[in-house]
């Protein structure tokens, strides 16, 4: 069965960027259809259980966390903070981030979609698109057992993997290998109550086991999800020892490798570390956290120089405060910082496809180099690029000038 639906804006992906894009388009008068491959919203924030929102606050040594974002991103963060009962944390380097409860993130997304009358198809996939005169006219999706043809005026790709550009064989920024993936899992009945002390215990035990050849070298890539030690439960993040290629079968192989890592790690901790002697694995996140994928080429490509020099743009649509964070396959995380108390901006061209007039991008697949997206992929920035892309899509659908849409975004977010 194939039904035809008419809409103004289609958004692909219901992660942080996709929800923001759908809300923005709806609030600005558009009829919106949102497509999500999972059975619930949140994207990597919920399916991979990231656990913290980075990029919301000023890069500063101050103990006080000061928002670098406004508008929807701040509204979302404040609501989530209240639902989760959390507060921002900070590091000695000047990074500030917000821990959150996974279920509360899902619930907030669901509430926003309902409140803004957004038609959402879960367990849905994009099968094909039709392009006429450099414009996408229809998208064919499968939701459950039904196929639907969506006639649209504009479309926003928040898939994280540039699914629309790949389906249309458009030019994309891609690599043979991408940043290393991670797997989050939660372990319960931990006897240590201080998170910093638990981190030291964990690091010391793993380092000793690696040196004694009891564990492979990649077991040094184990981290506590900060702010997650609550009621004797803690979430751990492990670096998966398998390259991310986005080739067919890669996702399944990453998941299998991750589960083996978790099983071996949990067994070691329970049998060798006092703080974990009564522990057990409560659950493993539904999918690995894949940090970077192919990006659509836009009217502007954000660069490492833009990030590190804290460049500002006249047509900026987002403020970004997170450093370049690179997770390579055979080493621990590498951070590259710009000047304290400064930030860079993302210009509107990073959200506009160079090849297709009515295709916009947000989240992890904006137009950016490998090093630039290593900063701009964090959720605080994704919420902003999502809202901006949704508003741009709504403006195009309504026949409004782009310059007016950019001014509206700047007034709301900057």
Helices and strands as residue ranges (DSSP letters): E 2-6, E 9-12, H 16-27, E 32-35, H 44-47, E 52-54, H 71-84, E 88-90, E 96-99, H 102-115, E 119-121, E 124-132, E 135-143, E 146-151, E 154-157, H 163-167, E 172-173, E 182-188, H 195-211, G 217-220, E 222-224, E 233-239, H 250-272, G 274-276, E 280-284, E 295-296, H 304-308, E 316-320, E 324-326, E 334-336, E 344-347, G 348-351, E 359-361, G 363-365, H 370-376, H 379-397, H 402-413
